């Protein structure tokens, strides 16, 4: 259940985090949360924020987003959270001490126990050590529990590590850390329609949010999910289109998706792109003909990848 207002209808055990991307480390924490919930007869609650706290604290340092809010909430529920509690991080919450924050969770959200992730700290006073949180918790009526460190597949895992892997073009490692294909959702906007003249019409995707974490410039095999929920093999180019832009160094960054063997109308629609494999770097070709041949090769490689991974039948 998604909760945006105080709710005390059932007693809960919570775990607080931004949960950006809901990677394997987050899922490990939620597994531990669910185990503790079952043992205590409490509902499990992932406590998160509608916006990144740095939006208030240091706006210039807000990191690129790995997931849109709706996707994050759905992933948290999929990972086993009974409730997803969404807090609004504002200037008032920014100045809460650890005690006041715990009191708020206990009184407004009926949280009787709190699982604290490995090395996770909260509150304006930034207490040192789990014992200090436990002592305050005992006085308030919250049992504070420290979760073990995640040491499983792809560890160490954090949202910042996933962002760096994407920026470095290490898509396979990023997907491993996430436990799924990294995806970007956005609206298809009007572009220069150059792809159509090449025989490769593309959907120009404006990502949501605007600061979505982008994989390193290059060409990718991806699965495009259209508004009707259908999945289509696609080749996606992220970059500045050096072959067709006169001043590529200052050209805007674009996300262009060519849906293989698709003829539908997508302008104004929301499209989700799931990045499967990196095909190559973005490069400047000597001319349009060579660019066209490269795109043909990209599509052949992508189809081969989809078939090998079972994302396409051998007959498609």
HUGI-V106104 format. One record per pair of residues at least 4 apart in sequence whose C-alpha atoms are under 6 Angstrom apart, sorted by sequence separation. I is the first residue (numbers start at 1). GAP is how many residues later the second one is. D is the distance in Angstrom with one decimal. If there is no record, write none. Layout:
BEGIN
i->I gap->GAP d->D
i->I gap->GAP d->D
END
This chain:
BEGIN
i->22 gap->4 d->5.5
i->37 gap->4 d->5.8
i->54 gap->4 d->4.9
i->55 gap->4 d->4.4
i->77 gap->4 d->4.9
i->89 gap->4 d->5.7
i->96 gap->4 d->5.6
i->104 gap->4 d->5.6
i->105 gap->4 d->5.1
i->106 gap->4 d->4.8
i->122 gap->4 d->5.8
i->133 gap->4 d->6.0
i->137 gap->4 d->5.8
i->138 gap->4 d->5.8
i->151 gap->4 d->5.4
i->166 gap->4 d->5.7
i->175 gap->4 d->5.9
i->196 gap->4 d->5.2
i->225 gap->4 d->5.8
i->226 gap->4 d->5.6
i->241 gap->4 d->5.9
i->307 gap->4 d->5.8
i->37 gap->5 d->4.8
i->54 gap->5 d->5.6
i->67 gap->5 d->5.9
i->76 gap->5 d->5.9
i->96 gap->5 d->5.8
i->106 gap->5 d->4.6
i->137 gap->5 d->4.5
i->165 gap->5 d->5.0
i->166 gap->5 d->5.7
i->175 gap->5 d->5.4
i->195 gap->5 d->4.8
i->196 gap->5 d->4.0
i->225 gap->5 d->5.6
i->306 gap->5 d->4.7
i->307 gap->5 d->4.7
i->37 gap->6 d->5.9
i->105 gap->6 d->5.7
i->137 gap->6 d->5.8
i->175 gap->6 d->5.1
i->195 gap->6 d->4.5
i->225 gap->6 d->4.6
i->242 gap->6 d->5.0
i->285 gap->6 d->5.8
i->306 gap->6 d->5.3
i->37 gap->7 d->5.6
i->175 gap->7 d->5.8
i->195 gap->7 d->5.7
i->224 gap->7 d->5.6
i->54 gap->8 d->5.4
i->224 gap->8 d->5.1
i->240 gap->8 d->5.6
i->165 gap->9 d->5.5
i->223 gap->9 d->5.6
i->34 gap->10 d->5.8
i->134 gap->10 d->5.1
i->223 gap->10 d->4.9
i->223 gap->11 d->5.6
i->240 gap->11 d->5.7
i->162 gap->12 d->5.3
i->222 gap->12 d->5.1
i->222 gap->13 d->5.9
i->240 gap->13 d->5.0
i->221 gap->14 d->4.9
i->239 gap->14 d->5.1
i->188 gap->15 d->5.8
i->189 gap->15 d->5.6
i->220 gap->15 d->5.7
i->239 gap->15 d->5.6
i->188 gap->16 d->5.4
i->220 gap->16 d->5.1
i->238 gap->16 d->5.7
i->188 gap->17 d->4.6
i->219 gap->17 d->5.6
i->238 gap->17 d->4.7
i->187 gap->18 d->5.5
i->219 gap->18 d->4.5
i->237 gap->18 d->5.9
i->186 gap->19 d->5.5
i->187 gap->19 d->5.3
i->218 gap->19 d->5.8
i->237 gap->19 d->5.2
i->186 gap->20 d->5.1
i->218 gap->20 d->5.4
i->236 gap->20 d->5.5
i->186 gap->21 d->4.0
i->217 gap->21 d->5.0
i->236 gap->21 d->4.3
i->185 gap->22 d->5.8
i->186 gap->22 d->5.0
i->217 gap->22 d->4.8
i->235 gap->22 d->5.7
i->154 gap->23 d->5.2
i->185 gap->23 d->5.9
i->235 gap->23 d->5.2
i->234 gap->24 d->5.4
i->98 gap->25 d->4.0
i->234 gap->25 d->4.3
i->97 gap->26 d->4.5
i->234 gap->26 d->5.4
i->96 gap->27 d->5.9
i->97 gap->27 d->4.8
i->233 gap->27 d->5.8
i->96 gap->28 d->5.7
i->97 gap->28 d->5.6
i->95 gap->29 d->5.6
i->113 gap->29 d->4.8
i->116 gap->29 d->6.0
i->118 gap->29 d->5.9
i->12 gap->30 d->5.0
i->14 gap->30 d->5.9
i->18 gap->30 d->5.3
i->112 gap->30 d->4.6
i->113 gap->30 d->4.4
i->114 gap->30 d->4.9
i->115 gap->30 d->4.7
i->116 gap->30 d->4.8
i->117 gap->30 d->5.2
i->11 gap->31 d->5.8
i->12 gap->31 d->4.6
i->13 gap->31 d->5.2
i->14 gap->31 d->4.5
i->15 gap->31 d->5.3
i->16 gap->31 d->4.5
i->17 gap->31 d->5.3
i->113 gap->31 d->5.8
i->115 gap->31 d->5.7
i->116 gap->31 d->5.9
i->118 gap->31 d->5.4
i->12 gap->32 d->5.8
i->14 gap->32 d->5.7
i->15 gap->32 d->5.8
i->16 gap->32 d->5.9
i->45 gap->36 d->5.6
i->50 gap->36 d->5.9
i->53 gap->36 d->5.9
i->44 gap->37 d->5.5
i->45 gap->37 d->5.9
i->49 gap->37 d->5.2
i->44 gap->38 d->5.2
i->45 gap->38 d->4.6
i->46 gap->38 d->4.9
i->47 gap->38 d->4.7
i->48 gap->38 d->5.2
i->49 gap->38 d->4.6
i->50 gap->38 d->5.6
i->45 gap->39 d->5.6
i->49 gap->39 d->5.7
i->243 gap->41 d->4.6
i->242 gap->42 d->5.0
i->243 gap->42 d->5.6
i->21 gap->45 d->4.8
i->226 gap->45 d->5.3
i->20 gap->46 d->5.8
i->21 gap->46 d->5.1
i->225 gap->46 d->5.9
i->169 gap->47 d->4.8
i->225 gap->47 d->5.0
i->167 gap->48 d->5.3
i->168 gap->48 d->5.9
i->224 gap->48 d->5.7
i->166 gap->49 d->4.5
i->167 gap->49 d->4.7
i->224 gap->49 d->4.6
i->205 gap->50 d->5.4
i->223 gap->50 d->5.7
i->204 gap->51 d->5.8
i->223 gap->51 d->5.0
i->204 gap->52 d->4.6
i->222 gap->52 d->5.2
i->203 gap->53 d->5.5
i->222 gap->53 d->4.4
i->202 gap->54 d->5.6
i->203 gap->54 d->5.0
i->222 gap->54 d->5.0
i->202 gap->55 d->5.0
i->221 gap->55 d->5.5
i->202 gap->56 d->4.4
i->221 gap->56 d->5.2
i->201 gap->57 d->6.0
i->220 gap->57 d->5.7
i->220 gap->58 d->4.4
i->220 gap->59 d->5.1
i->219 gap->60 d->5.4
i->219 gap->61 d->5.4
i->218 gap->62 d->5.8
i->218 gap->63 d->4.2
i->218 gap->64 d->4.2
i->189 gap->78 d->5.8
i->188 gap->79 d->5.1
i->188 gap->80 d->5.2
i->2 gap->81 d->5.9
i->3 gap->81 d->6.0
i->187 gap->81 d->6.0
i->188 gap->81 d->5.6
i->221 gap->81 d->5.1
i->1 gap->82 d->4.6
i->2 gap->82 d->4.9
i->3 gap->82 d->4.8
i->4 gap->82 d->5.1
i->187 gap->82 d->5.5
i->187 gap->83 d->4.4
i->186 gap->84 d->5.4
i->186 gap->85 d->5.6
i->185 gap->86 d->5.6
i->185 gap->87 d->4.2
i->184 gap->88 d->5.6
i->184 gap->89 d->5.3
i->183 gap->90 d->5.2
i->183 gap->91 d->4.2
i->182 gap->92 d->5.7
i->183 gap->92 d->5.9
i->181 gap->93 d->5.6
i->182 gap->93 d->5.6
i->181 gap->94 d->5.7
i->12 gap->98 d->5.9
i->13 gap->98 d->5.4
i->11 gap->99 d->5.1
i->12 gap->99 d->4.6
i->13 gap->99 d->5.9
i->15 gap->99 d->5.7
i->12 gap->100 d->5.9
i->13 gap->100 d->4.6
i->14 gap->100 d->4.8
i->15 gap->100 d->5.0
i->8 gap->101 d->5.4
i->13 gap->101 d->5.5
i->6 gap->102 d->4.9
i->7 gap->102 d->5.1
i->8 gap->102 d->4.9
i->6 gap->103 d->5.5
i->25 gap->125 d->5.9
i->25 gap->132 d->5.8
i->64 gap->147 d->5.1
i->65 gap->147 d->4.6
i->66 gap->147 d->5.6
i->64 gap->148 d->5.2
i->65 gap->148 d->5.3
i->64 gap->149 d->4.6
i->24 gap->153 d->5.9
i->24 gap->154 d->5.5
i->23 gap->155 d->4.1
i->24 gap->155 d->5.9
END
